[in-house]
Amino acid sequence: MTLPSRPPSFPSDPALAAGRTATLAVLAGLFMLATTPFLGRLVQGQADHLFRNVLYALATAVLLWQVWRGSVWAWRLTVGFSIFSGLLVFIVGMLAGVSNWQGWIISAAGLGFMVLGLCLVSVPGIRAFLDSRWAARGGRA
C-alpha cells in the first residue's frame, strides 16, 4: 500500500513553507488594503454603491486567489495594479495631506500597496514559493 503524496499546497521544504506563509500574508495585506475603505464606509452606515463595491471586492479576491494558485498572468496583473494604484493613491494622499492630516494616512496606504506589490517580486521566499506553484501548474501562464 502506498501513501498518497503531499498536495502541492503543503510544501515539504522549510524554505517553501516560509515562502508560503509570507505569500499568504502579502496577499491578505493587499486584500485588506483594497477593501478597507469600502468596509469602513459600510460600518459607518454608508451603503451607497454597495453592489459595485462588493463586485470590486470579489474581483480582487478572485485575482489574489489566482495568484495563490500559481497563475502567472494574475501575478503580473497584481504586481502592476499594486504599483500603479499605490503610486496613484500616494500622490492623491500627498496632495490631500497638504491641508489635512488624513492625507498622510492615505499616502501610507499607497506606500503599503507599492511595498506589498514589490514583495511579490523581490522577496526570495515568496518568489521561490510562487515558482514552485508555477512549476506545479506545468508552466501554464
N, C-alpha and C positions, 0 to 999 in steps of 0.2 A: 504494500500500500504506500503510495507516495503522498506526501503532504502538498497541499497547494502552495504555490509560490506567493510571496507577498505582493499585494497590488502595488502599482507604481505610486499611489498616493502616500505610501508609508516607506520612505527610503531607508535602507539599512545602513548606509554610510552616515556617520555622525555629522559630517560637514553638510551633507544634503539635508539632514534633519534640521540643522541650524538654519540653513537657507530656506527651508520650508516655513519655519516659524517667522523668519524675517519677511519673507514674501507675503505671508498672511497678514502680518502687522502693517506692511506698506499698503496692501490692497484695502484693508479695513480702514486705514487712515485716509486714503483717498475717498472712499465711500462716505466716511463721516464728514470730511471737509466739504464734499459736494452736496450733501443733504442737510447739513446743519442749518443753513438759512431757512429752508423750507420747514423743517421741523420746529425751529424756533418761532416762526410766524404761526404755525399750527398750534403750538402750545399757548400762544398769546390769544388764540381765538380768531385769527385772520385766516379764513379758509378760501380766500379768493384765488382763482387759478388752481384749484385743488387737482383737477384732472390732469392738467399739464405738468404740474409738479410731481404727481405720483408717476406719470408716464416717464418723466425725466429720471426719477429715482430708479424705476425699473430698468430703463435702458442702461443706466450707469451700472447697476448690479449685474446685468447680463454681460456687459463689456468686461467688467472685472472678473466675472466668473469664467469667461473665455480665456482671459489671461491666466487664471489659475489652472485651467485645464491644459494650457500649453499652446494656445493659438498665437502664432507669430503675428498675424495681421492685427489681432486685438491688442497685443503688446505694443506694436508700433503706434496704433491709434491712441492708446492710453498714454504712452510717453509723450506723443505730440500734443494731445489735448492738455495734459498736465503742465507742460512747459508753456504752451501758448496761453491757456486760461490763467495760469499762475502769474505770468508776466502782465496780462491784462488786468487782473484783479489787483496786483501790486501797484500798478500805475494809477488805477482809479482810487485805491486807498491812499496813495500819497497825495493825490490831488484833493481828496476829501480831508486828509489829515492836516492840511494847512490851516483849516478853520475849525476842525472838530477832532477830538481825541479818538472817536470811533474809527476814523480813517486809518489810524495806526493799527487797530485790530484787523481791519480789512487787509491792510498791507501784509500783516503777519500771516494771514490765511493764504495770500498769494505766494508768499515765500514758502509756506508749507506745501502748496501744490507743486511748486518747482522742485523743492527738495525731495519730496516723495517720488515724483516722476524721474528725477535723476537717480534715485536709489535703485529703481528698476533697471537702470543701465549700468551703474558704476559699482554697486556693492558685489564683491566677488561671490559671496554665498548665495545671494539672490540669483545672480547670473548662472551659477552652477546648477541651482535647483531648476530654474527655467530651462536651461539647456537640456537637463535630464528629461524634463516634461516634453520638450520639443522632440527629443530623440525617441521617447516612448510613443509619440504620435506618428512615428515613421517619417519625420521630416516634412509632413504636410503643412503648408502655410495657411 
